[in-house]
Amino acid sequence: MSRIETALGARKAQKRKALIPFVTAGFPYADITPELMHGMVDAGADVIELGVPFSDPSADGPVIQKAGDRALSFGIGLVQVLAMVKTFRERNATTPVVLMGYANPVERYDQKHGAGRFVADASAAGVDGVLIVDYPPEECEEFAAELRAHGMDLIFLLAPTSTDERMEQVARVASGYVYYVSLKGVTGAGTLDVGQVEAMLPRIRAHVNVPVGVGFGIRDAETAKAIGRTADAVVIGSKIIQLIENEPHEKVVAVASNFLRSIRKALDA
């Protein structure tokens, strides 16, 4: 059983919802990420999604694009992201870490370091799951098997436009959880329609037998609580990025942690 399965299974057994914050690695300061990850765990995070900076993030809105650009300007790439996870693991051996990003950095990593090195090195660093936005499920069976052989999960996005056929394709290869994108468009866009999410989740669960996390558009305790009534996990990214973007180094962890505590309290209420 993977760390993700263990963490989400524990929350389900407690009849509580999982909280999954997303932050871009190396943002807003190159050296802040491991400390920020620990702060988020202390505030009640169950899984951490760590964004891998990339120069052409097609699914990300302006907030996360800007964060990625800033991290790239600090020289943060996949090598540095894996080092951050390894540092985090020195003090935390249980909280799952998911890398979220795009195919290009992963494929370039293998080209530079050798075939299969990304999976091996991610496993050695302590990564638990990978979500690659532009990897379609029908082309991922071999990659998913390789990840599972190293104790890691392959996580996929589903959207309001996902067909039953696409859900079945995802179900064949996904493990850990699936991430339901509650809005059409990029991260940080639009207004969340809770009713639409509530109508969609039974359709997803008819095909997918792993937990369903919901993200995109969750900005406060009220929306988190509403989504938590039907989702297994709540994913929050753009709002955290906005909150910490202009904070001085010494305040970043406290600002993010205080916000997440309010979300955790609402989910547990």
KAKA-V733592 format. One record per run of one state. SS is the DSSP state (a for helix, b for strand, c for the rest). FROM is the first residue (numbers start at 1). TO is the last residue. Records with the same first field share a line. If there is no record, write none. Layout:
SS = FROM-TO  FROM-TO
This chain:
c = 1-2  14-17  25-32  43-46  52-61  74-77  90-95  102-102  114-116  126-128  133-136  140-140  150-152  156-156  160-163  174-176  182-193  206-210  216-220  229-232  237-237  245-248  269-269
a = 3-13  33-42  62-73  78-89  103-113  117-125  137-139  141-149  164-173  194-205  221-228  238-244  249-268
b = 18-24  47-51  96-101  129-132  153-155  157-159  177-181  211-215  233-236
